[in-house]
Amino acid sequence: MNWITNYVRPKISSLLANREVPENLWIKCPETGEMVFHKDLEANQWVIPSSDFHMRIRGRDRLKAFFDDGAYETIELPKVAVDPLKFRDSKRYVDRLKEYKAKAEMDDAVIAARGSIDGLPIMAIVQDFAFMGGSLGMAAGEAIIKGFETAIAENRPLVLFAASGGARMQEGILSLMQLPRTTVAVEMLKEAGLPYIVVLTNPTAGGVSASYAMLGDVHIAEPGAVIGFAGARVIEQTIREKLPEGFQRAEYLMAHGMVDMVVHRHELKATIANLTKLLTKTPVDIAARTEDEPEPAPATAITPSEPQPAA
């Protein structure tokens, strides 16, 4: 043994050894197969630059892009019983929750936060699909209800970003009970005269799409989002018919009156700000318009037609 064996050879081996590259540095576009550097994708709000495909976005990243200057304050959420049914499938439910809490770095699938967009105070609720598919359990239901209650108490319009596979099966009937409870919270907000805007993202399915996600004053969908109660394959097997092309996609639903508009993620903030100002009758700051921006077209009054005599 000498210095060549003990020092030089290990040094050369370490230099020539294959270095492991993290798998998440490059992300593949599901439509085109193009590989996009994760930093570029993050800077573009997780929209593939070339194909405009909208990737799923984490809840905190969405809030940061949505609120003015990325500043927001999360509200304290109620504590609920963990694993009330002592559920177990391939693993214990409590162990599954611990795994997702560590992986997603959040307590459950819903974040509720206050902030402002274009200077207007707003309450936002975001479902994060990274936490058990955004499924609606007791904790998520309580978070949504607390968000609505806070919006009412602080007189703030509410924007909800839906992203869910439906109810959380590990909580059984207790999960399903969140659907009527959140529906009541929606009615309380409307009775208070506050706007409720829903943004349907990919995917919005199951009981969530059959309750609070479809009870907004305005329904906005992101391009290509899958929205519906049951999956297309289940529907085809049930009715034994081939479904139309693009069935349950945002564009198809807008064409058939289920969604009010499909808005690119980059335009969501401005669109929601304008809608909120209209719904709250907040005056628009005309002086803030740039000189290059064209003057808006004058509104045209619609005169009701004369009633036709009965035949």
Secondary structure as the mmCIF struct_conf table of DSSP 4:
data_model
#
loop_
_struct_conf.conf_type_id
_struct_conf.id
_struct_conf.beg_label_comp_id
_struct_conf.beg_label_asym_id
_struct_conf.beg_label_seq_id
_struct_conf.end_label_comp_id
_struct_conf.end_label_asym_id
_struct_conf.end_label_seq_id
HELX_RH_AL_P HELX_RH_AL_P1 TRP A 3 TRP A 3
HELX_RH_PI_P HELX_RH_PI_P1 ILE A 4 VAL A 8
HELX_RH_AL_P HELX_RH_AL_P2 ARG A 9 LEU A 16
BEND BEND1 ALA A 17 ALA A 17
HELX_LH_PP_P HELX_LH_PP_P1 ASN A 18 GLU A 20
HELX_RH_3T_P HELX_RH_3T_P1 GLU A 23 LEU A 25
STRN STRN1 TRP A 26 LYS A 28
TURN_TY1_P TURN_TY1_P1 PRO A 30 THR A 32
STRN STRN2 MET A 35 PHE A 37
HELX_RH_AL_P HELX_RH_AL_P3 HIS A 38 ALA A 43
TURN_TY1_P TURN_TY1_P2 ASN A 44 TRP A 46
STRN STRN3 VAL A 47 VAL A 47
TURN_TY1_P TURN_TY1_P3 PRO A 49 SER A 51
STRN STRN4 HIS A 54 HIS A 54
HELX_RH_AL_P HELX_RH_AL_P4 GLY A 59 PHE A 66
BEND BEND2 PHE A 67 PHE A 67
HELX_RH_3T_P HELX_RH_3T_P2 ASP A 68 GLY A 70
STRN STRN5 TYR A 72 THR A 74
HELX_LH_PP_P HELX_LH_PP_P2 ILE A 75 GLU A 76
BEND BEND3 VAL A 82 ASP A 83
TURN_TY1_P TURN_TY1_P4 PRO A 84 LEU A 85
STRN STRN6 ARG A 88 ARG A 88
BEND BEND4 ASP A 89 LYS A 91
STRN STRN7 ARG A 92 ARG A 92
HELX_RH_AL_P HELX_RH_AL_P5 TYR A 93 ALA A 104
TURN_TY1_P TURN_TY1_P5 GLU A 105 GLU A 105
BEND BEND5 MET A 106 ALA A 109
STRN STRN8 VAL A 110 ILE A 117
TURN_TY1_P TURN_TY1_P6 ASP A 118 GLY A 119
STRN STRN9 LEU A 120 GLN A 127
TURN_TY1_P TURN_TY1_P7 PHE A 129 PHE A 131
HELX_RH_3T_P HELX_RH_3T_P3 MET A 132 GLY A 134
STRN STRN10 LEU A 136 LEU A 136
HELX_RH_AL_P HELX_RH_AL_P6 MET A 138 ALA A 153
TURN_TY1_P TURN_TY1_P8 GLU A 154 ASN A 155
STRN STRN11 LEU A 158 SER A 164
BEND BEND6 GLY A 166 GLY A 166
STRN STRN12 ALA A 167 ALA A 167
HELX_RH_3T_P HELX_RH_3T_P4 MET A 169 GLU A 171
HELX_RH_AL_P HELX_RH_AL_P7 GLY A 172 LEU A 176
TURN_TY1_P TURN_TY1_P9 MET A 177 MET A 177
HELX_RH_AL_P HELX_RH_AL_P8 GLN A 178 GLU A 191
TURN_TY1_P TURN_TY1_P10 ALA A 192 GLY A 193
STRN STRN13 TYR A 196 ALA A 205
HELX_RH_3T_P HELX_RH_3T_P5 GLY A 206 ALA A 210
TURN_TY1_P TURN_TY1_P11 SER A 211 SER A 211
HELX_RH_3T_P HELX_RH_3T_P6 TYR A 212 MET A 214
BEND BEND7 ASP A 217 ASP A 217
STRN STRN14 VAL A 218 ALA A 221
TURN_TY1_P TURN_TY1_P12 PRO A 223 GLY A 224
STRN STRN15 VAL A 226 VAL A 226
STRN STRN16 ILE A 227 GLY A 228
BEND BEND8 PHE A 229 ALA A 230
HELX_RH_AL_P HELX_RH_AL_P9 ALA A 232 ILE A 239
TURN_TY1_P TURN_TY1_P13 ARG A 240 ARG A 240
BEND BEND9 GLU A 241 GLU A 241
HELX_LH_PP_P HELX_LH_PP_P3 LYS A 242 PRO A 244
TURN_TY1_P TURN_TY1_P14 GLU A 245 GLN A 248
STRN STRN17 ARG A 249 ARG A 249
HELX_RH_AL_P HELX_RH_AL_P10 ALA A 250 ALA A 255
TURN_TY1_P TURN_TY1_P15 HIS A 256 GLY A 257
BEND BEND10 MET A 258 MET A 258
BEND BEND11 ASP A 260 ASP A 260
STRN STRN18 MET A 261 VAL A 262
HELX_RH_3T_P HELX_RH_3T_P7 ARG A 265 GLU A 267
HELX_RH_AL_P HELX_RH_AL_P11 LEU A 268 THR A 280
TURN_TY1_P TURN_TY1_P16 LYS A 281 LYS A 281
HELX_LH_PP_P HELX_LH_PP_P4 THR A 282 VAL A 284
HELX_RH_3T_P HELX_RH_3T_P8 ILE A 286 ALA A 288
BEND BEND12 ARG A 289 ARG A 289
TURN_TY1_P TURN_TY1_P17 GLU A 291 ASP A 292
BEND BEND13 GLU A 293 GLU A 293
HELX_LH_PP_P HELX_LH_PP_P5 PRO A 294 ALA A 299
HELX_LH_PP_P HELX_LH_PP_P6 THR A 303 ALA A 310
#
